[in-house]
Amino acid sequence: MRHLYLISYDIACPKRWRQVYKIVNGFGDAVHYSVFSCCLSKPERILLLEQLLPVMNQNEDRLMVADLGPADSCAMNRVEFYGTPPRNLSSPSPVIV
């Protein structure tokens, strides 16, 4: 079963930031500068972390992985956006302007 994850990161070094961006971008859609929505199976989530963690500096960088639950049609309804709507999201989401 696939789950929708909200992935966010704060990477101190620009070189590592670019590496992390490229990895996460391969797994999901950008929602904001360092925030992605990723629809992942359990093995895909493990693969994502296996690729990300060696790139990161655990003393300087931060990664957040929020499980929003099963990736059904209402998964993105658990997230609210205010202002301009996010790009590249395949699931419909409420946008409050």
KANOR-V895261 format. One record per backbone hydrogen bond with DSSP energy under -0.5 kcal/mol. CO is the residue of the C=O (numbers start at 1). NH is the residue of the N-H. E is the energy in kcal/mol with one decimal. If there is no record, write none. Layout:
co=(CO:CO)
nh=(NH:NH)
e=(E:E)
This chain:
co=(2:3:3:4:5:5:6:7:8:10:13:14:15:16:17:18:19:20:21:22:23:24:24:29:32:34:35:35:36:37:38:38:40:41:42:43:44:45:46:47:48:49:52:52:56:57:57:62:64:64:65:66:66:69:70:72:74:75:76:81:88:94:94:95:96)
nh=(71:5:40:68:7:38:66:36:64:62:17:18:19:20:21:22:23:24:25:26:26:27:28:37:35:9:31:32:7:29:5:40:3:45:46:47:48:49:50:51:52:53:55:56:58:60:61:10:8:66:67:6:68:4:72:75:77:78:79:96:90:81:96:97:83)
e=(-2.6:-0.6:-2.6:-3.3:-0.6:-2.8:-2.8:-3.0:-3.5:-2.2:-2.7:-2.3:-1.7:-2.9:-2.9:-2.3:-2.0:-2.8:-2.8:-1.0:-0.7:-1.8:-1.3:-2.6:-1.3:-1.8:-3.4:-1.8:-3.0:-2.7:-3.2:-0.8:-3.0:-2.3:-2.1:-2.4:-2.6:-2.3:-2.5:-1.7:-2.3:-2.4:-1.2:-1.5:-0.7:-1.6:-3.1:-2.6:-2.4:-0.5:-0.6:-2.7:-0.7:-2.8:-2.1:-1.6:-0.9:-1.5:-1.8:-2.6:-0.6:-1.1:-0.5:-0.6:-1.4)
